[in-house]
C-alpha cells in the first residue's frame, strides 16, 4: 500500500518519480542499501547540544533529506546554476515545510524563512523501510578502518580527524580532534554559520542610488553584494541594469536628465586587498561595490582574472547604463553619500541563505569575504578583515561552539593564519542540523555532493561515497581538508572533519583521494 504522503508527492511532482526510476544502477543499489537504516535514523531524534565529545546532537530530517536527494534525485540532469538538481528544488518547494533554502537559480529561494525539512520517514517506509535503531558505530571499529587510512603517507605530516554520530551526540572517533590546523576553505562553514546567525537567512543586501538634496548629484551606494551583476541575464541576482532602469525613471519623474555621478564604498573599512595579494585569480579586492565579482570574463565561479578597480568599474558600467536610458552623467568619482540624501532606487541580493549555498557549493571566496563583513556589520564590528574575524568568533561563541585554538583571519580560508579544529567543524555541522536552528540549514544544503556538484563534481570517481557524501573541500599548497556529512550503512547520520598539512607539500591529487577514501569508508563500513 502506498502511504498518502508518497501518493501526494508523486501526484505533485511526477517528473521526480520518473527521474528516480532512471537512476544509474550503482545509485539504485546505494539507495536500496540505506533505505531501512535511514528510516531508523529519522526516528532517532534527540535534543541537540554543542559539545561533540559529551553531549546530544539531533539527526535532523533536513540532513537525511539531503542524502536521499543526493542518491536519488541528483542522479541525472538537468542541473541548474547552483549545482542542485531542478527536480530536487521542485520537490522541496512542493512540501508544506521547506528545508533550508530553495534550490533554484543563483538567487535561490522563495523568500520564506527556512524551516526544518519534512521528515523522510513516511516516504521511505512506503518504499519498504521499517522503523528501528541499528547499532551505532563503535570507536574501536572506526579506529580499525580509519586509522590505517589516516596513516597514508599521501596525507602528509600532520592530520587530525573527528567523527560524530549526530543521533546520539557521541564522538565516535577522534585523532587530534582538538588540535588547530589551517582549515583552508572549510573555514567557509564557520563563515556561513556566523553570517546566518548574525544577519538571518532572509537578509538581502541592498545596492541603492540616492540624490543629494538641492543638487543633481546621484550617488551609487554599495551595500556589499558580491553577486550584483551587470550582465543581461541576471539569473535572479540583483541587477545593475534594473537599478539603472529604476534610477532613470525616478530622475525623469523629477524632470532631470543630466546628473553628476559618484559612488560610495564607505560601508567597508581597512585594506581591501586580501593578504594573499592581488597577483592571484582567487579573489577580487574586497569592496562594498562590485559587479560580477570584478571578473574580466563571463564566468560566475572558479578562478578568473579580476579588475584592479572593481568599484570604479561597476560605477562606470552604471554610468553607461544610465546614458543608454537617457540620463547624461559625468565620469563617476568616489564620494560618500550624506545622511540627507533622498532615496532614488534599490535592488537587493538573493537571501543570505542562497548566498551561503552558492559560496559553499562553488567555494566562492568573494562571497565568503562579503559574508564575513555582513557578519561584522550585523554584530556592530568594523567591516574589515579583522572586524569580520572578530564578529565570526562572537557569533560562534553565542552558539556555544568549541572555539579553543580557533583563529579567524578572513572569511574564505585563503589566509593561512586561519586555524580550526576537527571538533569545531563537526560541531558547526551538527548545529546546522539542529531543528532548533532552521536558519542555519543552508550551511548543510550548500555542501557539494560527492561526484556531482560544485567542488566535489570531479572527485570520488568510482568510489562508494559517490552521491552519499556531502562535504566542503579545502585546498592550499600543503593543506588539504574535508568536512561534511554522510549516512552509514546502518542509517547513522555522521558528521566528519579531516584536516591535513604537510611541509614539504604532498601531491594534491593523491592527498584528495586519501581524504575521499576516508569519507567513503564512513559511508560503507557500518563499523559496529
N, C-alpha and C positions, 0 to 999 in steps of 0.2 A: 504494500500500500504506500502511496506517495503522500507524505505529510503535507498539510496545507501550505507551509512556508515554501517548500520546494515547488509545489504546484504554482503558487503565485509568482515565484521567481521565474520559472520557465515561461509563464504567460507574459510576464512583463518584459523579459529580455531573451527572446528565442535565439537570437544570434549568439549569445553567450553559450547556450547549450550546444549549438552546432559547432562552435569552436572547440568546446570541451571534448566533443566526440572525435574531432580531428587531431587531437593532441598527439605529438610524436610518441612512439611506443615506449621509449625509456621513461618519459614523464608519466605515462599512464601507470607503468609499474611502480614509480615512486609514489603516486597518489594512492594506489591500492595498498601499498605498504604502510602508509601513515594514517589512513582513514580512521581506524578504531582508536589508536592512541591519541590522535588529535581531539577526538570527542572527549576522551578521558581528561586531556589537558584542559579543555574548555570548561569542564566542570570543577576543576581544581583551583578555584579562585579563593585566594586568602588575602587578608589586609596587607597592604604594602607599607614597608618601612624601608629605611635607606641604607643601612649598613649590610653589604652583601655577605659578610662573614658570619653574621649573628642573627639576622632578622628576616622577616617575611616579605616576599615580593609577590605581586599579582601576575599571573599569566593572563594578561589582558586578551580578550577576544579579538581586539583590534589586530594584535600581532599575529594571532593564529590565522586571522583572515588574510594577512599578508602572505603567509606561507601557502595557503590554499590558492591564492591568486597567482603566486609565483609558479606553482606547479601545474595549474590547470589553465588559467586564463591567459597567461603570458606565453603560451607555447607557440603561438603563431601570430603574425602581424594582423592588422596594420599597427604600427607604433605611432604614437603622437609625439609632439615636440618635447614633452618632459620625459620620454622614455617609458611611459606607462601605457599598457595596452588599452586601446579605446574601449573595448568591451568591459574591462575591469572598471573603468570610470563609469560607464553607463550602469553596470550592475550596482555599484556602490551608490550612485545617485538615486536608484530606484528604491532603495531601502528607506524605511522610516527614520532610521538613525544613522547618519552618515559617519563614516570612520575617518577621522583626520580631515585632511583637505581633499577636495575632488581631484581627479587626475585628468584634467582637460589639457588645454594648451598651456603655454608657459604661465599664463595668468592663473589658470588652475582651479578656481574654486567657485562655489555657488554663492559665496558671500555670507553663508550661515556659519555660526560658530562651530568649530569642530566638536563632535560628540563621540562617545565611545562607539566603536563599530558594532553592528548587530552580531549577536552570537552565531557562530557557525555550527553549533552543536546539533540543532534540529535538522539542518540540511544534511549534515554528514550522517546522522542517524538514519535519515530517509534513504541514504545511499548504501546503507548496510552496516553502519558503525554500531557500536554498543558503548554504553557509558560505564566507566570504571577506571580505576587508577592503576597504572602499571608501576613496576618497581623503579625507583629513582636510580640514576647512575651513581655508582659509588666512587669515592675518592681514589681507592686503590685501582679499580678497573680503568678509570680515566688516566691515572698516572701510568698504568701499564701501556696504554696506547699512545698517549700524548708525549710522555717522557722521551721515548726514542725519536719521535718526530721533532721535538724541540732540540734534541741533540744534533740534528742535521747541521753539518758544517756550513751549508749554504745560508743558514740564518745568521751567521756572523758570530761576533764575540760576546754580545750581550743579548739576552732575550728574557722577557717576562710574559706571564700569562695569567689569566683568570677565567674561570667558567662558573656561572651561577645558574642554578635551577630557579626560574622565575616563579614557579608554582609554590615552592617550599621556602624560598629565600636563602637556601643553603649554598655557600660557596663550595662547589664540588671539586674544584681543582685550583691550585694556585702555585705559581712559581715566580718568586719575587714580585708578587702582586701589589705590594705597597711601595715598590721602588719606582721612582720617577725617571722616565726616559723621554727623549724627544718623540712626540707623537706624530709629527708631520701632519697630514691633512685629517687625521682622526680628531684633531683639535676642533674641526668644524661641528662635531657632535656637541661639544661643550658650548660653542658659539650659538648653535641652534637652540638648545635648551634655555640658555640665558636670554636670548633675544625674545623667544616666545613667552618666557616668564615675565620679562620686564615690560614689553610693549603689547603683548597679546597676539593671538593667532590672527585676529581680524584686522589688525592695524595696517593701514595703507599709507605709503609715503607720498606726500604731495609735492608736485612741482608747480609753481604758480607764476603769474605775472601780476605786477601792481603798477599803479600810476601815481607818481608823486604829486601831491596837491599843488594846484596853481602852476602847473607846468605841463609840458608834453614829454616828460621823461618816463619811459617804461623800463621797469627792472624785471629781469628774468631771475627768479629766486629758486636756487637749488635746494631740495629737501633731502638729498642723499639717496635718490632712487637709482640704483645701478642698472636697472632694466629699462629705463627710459629709452625710447627708440625714435630715430628719425626716418626709419625705413617705411616704405609704403604699406607693407603688411605688418602691422604692429603685433599680430599674434596674441592679442589680449593684453599686451603691456601698455603702459602709459605712452601716449604718442605725442611727440613734439609737433607733428602736423596737426593733430587735434587741438593742441594748445594754441597753435598759430591761428587755426580757424576761429576758436572762441575769442582769442585776443583781438583779432581783426574785426570781428563783429562788434565787440564791446567798444572798440575805438571808433568805428563808423557810427555807432549809436550816439557817440559824443561829438559827431561831426569832425573827427580827427583822422587825417590820412597821412600825417608825417610826424615822426617822433624821434627822439634820441633814445638809444638803447644801451642799457647796462646789464651786467649780470652779477649776482650775489652768491658767493660761496662761503659766507661767513659762519654757517652752521658748524663747519668742521674747524678744528684747531690744530696747531702743531704742524710738523712736517707732513707733506703729502706724498713723499716718496717712501715706499716700503724699504726696510733695512737691507733687503737683497739688492736694491739698486734699480736703476732704470734700464740697465742693459740686459733685459730679460723679456720673455714673452708670456709670463705667467700672470702678471697683474699690472693694471694701469696705475697712474697717480691716483691716490685716494682723495677724491674731491667730492663736494656736495652736489656738483653739477657735472654730468657727463651724458653722452648719448651712445648707446650700443657699446658700453664699456670701453670707449675710446678705441675700438678695434678698427684697423685700417683695411679689413677685408669684410666679406659677408658672413663670417662665422658668428655663431652665438654661444659656443662653448669651446673648451680646449685652449691651447696656446695660440697667440696671434700677435703680430706687430701692433704696437699701440701709438697713438698720437702723443706727442710730448706735452700738449696743452689741451687736455680733454674738455675743460670748462670753456675756454675761449673758442674751441672748435664747435662745441654744442651751441654756444651763443651765436656764432657766425651762421650755422645752419638755420637757427631760428630766425635770424635777420633775413636770410634768403627766403624762407617760407613766408614771412610777413610781406616781403616785397611781391611775391607771387600772388598774394591776396590783396594787393592794392594799398599796402601801407609802406611808405618810404621810411627808411631808418638810416641812422648814422652807423658807422662801424662800431660794434659793441665794445665797451670798456668795462673793467671791473669796478663795482661800486656797491655799497651796502644800502639796502632799502631802509627807509626811515619808518618809524612806528606810525607815522601819519599817512603813509601810502595807502591808497584805496585799491581793493581787490579788483582785478580785471577778469582773470580766468584761472582755472585749476585743472590739472589732470592728476590721477592717482595711480600708484602702482597696484599690481595684484596684491592680495592679502599676504601678510607676512608668512603664513603657513605655506603658500605657494612658492615664495622666495626661498624658504628653508628647503623645500623639496628639491627645487632646481639646484640650489647650492650643493646639497648632499649628493644628488644623482650624478651631477657633472663635475663635482669637486671645484666649484666656481669660486676662485679666490676674490674676485671683485665683489661678488655678493657677500662673501664672508666678511670682508673688511667693512663693507657698508653696514652689515647687521651688527658688528661689534660696536660701531658708532651709534647706531639706533638704540642699542642697549645702553650706551653711555648717556645719550640724551634722555631716555626714559628714566634712568637711575639718577639723574642730576649730576653726572660726572662730565668732565671735558670730553668733547667728541674728538678724541685723538687716539693714537696707538696706545699710549699709557692709560688714558682715561677709559678706553674700551676694555683693556685688560682688567683694570680695577672694577669696572662695572660687571664684567663676566663673573669674576670671583664673588662679588657681592650677591649676585642673583643665585649662584650655585650654593652659596652658604645659606641663603634663605631656605633653600630646599633641603638642607641638612645633609648634603653630599660630602663624602670624604675628600678633603682638599689638602691633606698633608703632602707636602712635596710638590704640589701643583704650581706652575708658573704660567701666566698668560701674557705673552708679549705681543700678540696680534690675534686676529680673528680667524685667519686662514690656515695657520700651521706652517707657513713658509719660513718663519723665524725659528732658528734652531734654539733660541732661548726658551721657547715653549717647553714645558715639562708636564707630563701627565702620568698617572699610574693606571695599571690594568684594573685595579679596584675602582677607580673613579669612572673609567669608561663603562664598565659593566653597570655601575650604579646609575649613570646617566641614562643608559638604555632601559634599565628597569623603571626608572622614574617616568620615562616617556610612555611605558606600557601601563602605568598605574591608571585605573579608571577614574581616580580622583583628580587626575590631571589631563583631561581630554585636550586642553590647549597645547599640550606637548606632542600630540600624536604625529605631527609632521616630521618629527625627528626620527620616527620609525618608517613612515610611509615614503620618505625620500631616500632611504637606503637603497643602493643599487642591488639588483637581483643577479646572482651569480650566473654568468653565461648569457645574460640577456640585456641588461640595461646599464647605462652610464659607464662608470669606470670599471665595472666588472664584466662588461659585454664581451671583452676579448680574452677573458680568463675562464678557468675551470673547464676547458675543452676536455671532454671525455671523463671528467671527474664526477663522482656520485653526488657532490654538493650542488651540481647544476640545477638551478631553479628552486633549490631549497635554502641556500644560504643567502641572507641579505646583509650586506656589510659595507662600511665605509673603509676605503683604502687610504693609505698614507705612504708617500714616497718622497724622500730626499736622497741625495747622494749618501750612501752608507746607512740610511734609515728606511725601514720598511715596517708598516703596521697594518693591522686589520682588526676591526671591531664591529660586531653586529649581533644578529640573532639567527637561531636555527632550531628546528624541531627534530629530536632524535627519533629513532625507530620505535621507542616506547611512548612517544607522544609528549615528551617533556620539552617545554619551551625553554631554551637555554640562551643566555647572553654570554658572549665571549669577547675577549680582547687579547690580542697577541702583539707585542711590541719587540722589535729587534733593532740592533745597531751594530755597526762593525767599522773598525778602523785598522787596516785599510778596508774600503768598501767591498762588499760582496758583489757577485754578478747579479744584476737586478732580476732577470727572468727566473733564475734558479731560486732566489730568495722568495719571490712572489709565489712560485709553485709550492715551495715549502709551507708558506702561510696558508695557501689554498688547501693543501692536503690536511692541515690541522682542522680547518673548519669542516671539510668534507668528512673527516673521521667522526666528528661530533654528530653529523647527520646520519651516520650509518652504524655506529658501533653498538648502541644500546648501553653497553658498559655497566651492567649490573650483575 
